[in-house]
Amino acid sequence: MTTEPIFWILFLLFMAAMLGLDLGIFNKKSQDVSFKKSLLWTTVWIGLAMIFNLIVYQWKGPDKAIEFLTGYLIELSLSVDNLFVFILIFGYFHVPTKYQHKILFWGIIGALIFRAIFIFAGVALLNQFHWMIYLFGGILVISGIKMLFQSDKKLEPEKNPILNLFKRFFPVADHNEGSKFFLKQQGKWFATPLFLVLILVETTDIIFAVDSVPAILAITTDTFIVFTSNAFAILGLRSLFFSLAGIIKIFRFLHYGLASILIFIGLKMTLADVYKIPIMYALIAVLSILLISVIASLLIPANNNKASTPNA
């Protein structure tokens, strides 16, 4: 289904305006992001997504509105897994909290660009080659199964090929200078360790996009719905990070919930030619899995005697 260019233009202008307000007015200077402020912005982004969902309902009907809501919920829940990695990255490089917002801001700009490329390429492949549905579905099922048995995440920047390639061709300073990504010393430009953190954040999102984009394509191949649901989830990721950074480890069963969602969506995609699960049922299933994993995390106390418990 095609979408009139005017709607694409309006949505892109909306994104640009919100990002401009964020960086140019509300977060013009590097500063610590308070829990209260991050929670407010998280509420704002979720509210904007729900308003947009209502617009989709009025414009394209209930089916498309459910597709958007399901896609948004899947992307938002899977993005929580990104947060665990971001915490590891910031901790490993000892990034002060007042600089984390800037890194996440530019990381999200890159994420939006890469997600757009992934989405349009994925839709084109599915439209051109029907058998790709089985490949995408299989990727999701395998990723979900691997996540179920995944041990604690480990950060090994020295093994990141993109980071190593960058360091081979561009000199890196041994210190940061405020929130700068680059600095000039003795007439020569150097990247700061803060820029290396940005590269890691970007590559992390590309890796996660391999799971999240096919997951939403299992719900719909309407590029406008897929992109906008992705965009709203990504745009709200920064505020969500600062809202959950201090308490995210409480939700220790969310790891299994996300893995179950990937497996469910993968099976839905793989079995589409045999039985097409209605979108409403998929939405209920995703919501139920998330609620069960969150409630279980809150009600079942952690066993501190165990040496290790898988985290998301």
C-alpha positions in Angstrom: 0.0 0.0 0.0 1.4 3.4 -1.0 1.3 6.5 1.1 0.9 9.9 -0.3 4.3 11.8 -0.3 2.6 14.6 1.7 2.3 12.3 4.7 5.9 11.3 4.5 7.0 14.9 4.3 4.8 15.9 7.2 6.1 13.1 9.4 9.7 13.8 8.6 9.1 17.5 9.4 7.6 16.5 12.7 10.6 14.4 13.5 13.0 17.2 12.6 11.1 19.7 14.7 11.0 17.4 17.8 14.7 16.7 17.5 15.5 20.3 17.0 13.5 21.2 20.1 15.3 18.5 22.0 18.9 19.5 21.1 18.4 23.2 20.4 16.2 24.2 23.3 15.6 21.6 26.0 19.1 20.1 26.1 21.2 22.8 24.6 23.9 22.4 27.3 25.4 19.1 28.5 23.7 18.3 31.8 22.5 15.5 34.0 19.1 14.3 33.0 16.9 13.9 36.1 14.6 11.0 36.6 11.6 13.4 36.7 12.5 15.0 33.4 13.2 11.7 31.7 9.9 10.2 32.9 8.1 13.3 31.6 9.6 13.0 28.2 8.9 9.2 28.2 5.2 10.0 28.8 5.3 12.7 26.1 6.7 10.3 23.5 4.3 7.5 24.4 1.4 10.1 24.3 2.5 11.3 20.9 2.7 7.8 19.6 -0.9 7.1 20.8 -2.1 10.4 19.2 -0.5 9.3 15.9 -2.1 5.9 16.3 -5.5 7.7 16.5 -4.7 9.6 13.4 -3.8 6.3 11.6 -7.1 4.9 12.8 -9.1 7.8 11.4 -7.0 7.9 8.2 -6.4 4.2 7.3 -8.9 2.4 9.5 -8.7 0.0 12.5 -6.6 -2.7 10.9 -3.7 -0.3 10.1 -4.1 1.3 13.6 -3.6 -2.2 15.1 -0.6 -2.8 12.9 1.0 0.4 14.0 0.2 -0.2 17.7 1.6 -3.8 17.5 4.7 -2.7 15.6 5.3 0.1 18.1 4.9 -2.2 21.1 7.3 -4.8 19.6 9.9 -2.2 18.7 9.6 -0.4 22.1 9.9 -3.7 24.0 12.9 -4.9 22.0 14.6 -1.6 22.4 14.7 -2.2 26.1 17.4 -4.9 25.3 19.4 -2.1 23.8 19.3 -0.2 27.1 21.3 -3.0 28.9 24.0 -2.7 26.3 24.1 1.1 26.5 24.5 0.8 30.3 27.5 -1.5 29.7 29.0 0.8 27.1 28.7 3.9 29.3 30.0 2.1 32.3 33.0 0.6 30.4 34.1 4.0 29.1 33.2 5.9 32.3 31.0 8.3 30.4 29.6 11.1 32.7 25.8 11.1 32.8 25.8 14.7 31.5 27.3 13.6 28.2 25.2 10.5 27.7 22.2 12.4 26.3 24.3 13.9 23.5 25.7 10.4 22.5 22.2 8.9 22.5 20.8 11.9 20.5 23.3 11.4 17.7 23.0 7.7 18.0 19.3 8.0 17.4 19.9 10.1 14.3 22.0 7.3 12.9 19.5 4.7 14.0 16.7 6.4 12.1 18.8 6.4 8.9 19.9 2.8 9.2 16.4 1.6 10.1 14.9 3.4 7.1 17.5 1.6 4.8 16.7 -1.8 6.5 12.9 -1.2 6.2 12.8 -0.3 2.6 15.2 -3.0 1.7 13.2 -5.6 3.7 9.9 -4.6 2.1 11.4 -4.7 -1.3 12.9 -8.1 -0.8 9.6 -9.5 0.6 7.6 -8.0 -2.3 10.1 -9.4 -4.8 10.9 -12.8 -3.3 8.2 -14.4 -1.3 10.5 -17.0 0.1 12.3 -14.3 2.1 9.4 -14.5 4.6 10.8 -17.9 5.7 14.3 -16.5 6.0 13.2 -13.5 8.1 11.0 -15.8 10.2 13.8 -18.2 10.8 16.2 -15.4 11.8 13.7 -14.3 14.5 13.1 -17.8 15.8 16.9 -18.5 16.0 17.5 -15.1 17.7 14.8 -15.8 20.2 16.1 -19.3 21.1 19.7 -17.9 21.4 18.4 -15.1 23.7 16.6 -17.7 25.9 19.9 -19.4 26.7 22.1 -16.3 26.5 24.3 -15.6 29.5 25.2 -12.2 30.9 26.1 -9.7 28.3 29.8 -8.9 28.0 31.3 -5.9 26.4 34.4 -6.4 24.3 35.1 -3.2 22.3 38.5 -4.5 21.1 36.7 -7.1 19.1 34.3 -4.6 17.3 35.4 -4.6 13.6 34.0 -1.2 12.8 35.7 0.3 15.8 39.0 -1.3 14.9 38.7 -0.2 11.3 38.0 3.4 12.4 41.0 3.4 14.7 43.2 2.1 11.9 42.5 5.2 9.7 41.8 7.9 12.2 43.9 8.9 15.3 42.2 8.7 18.7 43.0 11.0 21.6 43.8 9.5 25.0 41.3 11.9 26.7 38.0 13.6 26.3 37.5 17.4 26.1 34.1 18.1 27.4 31.4 16.7 25.2 33.4 17.0 22.0 33.6 14.2 19.5 36.7 15.6 17.8 39.6 17.8 19.0 42.6 19.5 17.4 46.1 19.0 18.8 49.2 20.4 17.2 47.4 21.0 14.0 46.0 17.5 13.7 42.5 16.3 14.3 41.8 13.4 16.8 38.6 11.6 17.6 37.9 11.5 21.3 37.0 8.3 23.3 33.5 9.8 23.4 33.2 9.4 19.6 34.3 5.7 20.0 31.3 5.3 22.4 29.0 6.8 19.7 30.4 4.3 17.2 29.6 1.4 19.6 26.1 2.7 20.2 25.5 2.9 16.4 26.8 -0.6 15.7 24.8 -2.0 18.6 21.6 -0.6 17.0 22.5 -2.0 13.6 22.8 -5.4 15.3 19.5 -5.1 17.0 17.8 -3.9 13.8 18.5 -7.4 12.3 15.9 -8.7 14.8 13.5 -5.7 15.2 12.9 -4.8 11.6 12.0 -8.4 10.5 9.8 -8.6 13.6 7.7 -5.6 12.5 7.7 -6.8 8.8 6.0 -9.9 10.2 3.1 -7.6 11.2 2.9 -5.4 8.1 4.8 -4.5 5.0 3.3 -1.0 4.8 6.5 1.0 4.8 4.9 4.1 6.3 3.4 2.1 9.2 6.7 0.2 9.7 8.9 3.3 9.6 6.6 5.5 11.8 6.2 2.8 14.5 10.0 2.3 14.5 10.6 6.0 14.6 8.4 6.7 17.6 10.0 3.9 19.6 13.5 5.1 18.7 12.7 8.7 19.4 11.5 7.9 22.8 14.5 5.6 23.6 16.7 8.3 25.2 14.1 9.4 27.7 13.3 5.7 28.4 17.0 5.0 29.0 17.2 7.7 31.7 13.9 6.6 33.2 14.9 2.9 33.5 18.7 3.0 33.9 18.6 2.8 37.7 15.9 0.1 37.9 16.1 -1.9 34.7 17.8 -4.9 36.4 14.7 -5.4 38.5 13.0 -6.8 35.4 15.1 -9.9 35.2 12.4 -12.0 33.5 11.9 -9.5 30.7 14.8 -11.2 29.0 12.7 -14.3 28.5 9.7 -12.3 27.5 11.6 -10.6 24.7 13.0 -13.9 23.6 9.4 -15.4 23.5 8.2 -12.4 21.5 10.9 -13.0 18.9 10.0 -16.7 18.7 6.3 -16.0 18.5 6.7 -13.4 15.7 9.1 -15.6 13.8 6.7 -18.5 13.9 3.9 -16.2 12.8 6.0 -15.1 9.8 7.2 -18.6 8.9 3.7 -20.2 9.1 1.9 -17.3 7.4 1.1 -19.4 4.3 -0.3 -22.2 6.5 -2.2 -20.1 9.0 -2.2 -16.3 9.1 -2.5 -15.2 12.8 -4.9 -12.2 13.0 -3.1 -8.9 13.9 -5.4 -8.5 17.0 -4.3 -11.9 18.3 -0.7 -11.0 17.7 -1.2 -7.7 19.7 -2.8 -9.6 22.6 0.0 -12.2 22.6 2.7 -9.6 22.7 1.0 -7.6 25.5 0.4 -10.8 27.5 4.0 -11.9 27.2 5.3 -8.5 28.3 2.9 -8.3 31.2 3.7 -11.8 32.5 7.5 -11.2 32.3 7.2 -7.9 34.1 4.8 -9.2 36.8 7.0 -12.3 37.4 10.0 -10.0 37.8 8.2 -8.0 40.5 6.6 -10.9 42.3 9.3 -13.6 42.3 12.4 -12.5 44.3 15.9 -13.1 42.9 17.9 -16.0 44.2 21.1 -14.3 45.3 22.7 -17.7 46.0 23.0 -18.5 42.3 26.2 -17.6 40.8 24.7 -16.0 37.7 21.2 -15.3 36.4 20.7 -14.5 32.7 20.1 -10.8 32.1 18.7 -9.1 29.1 
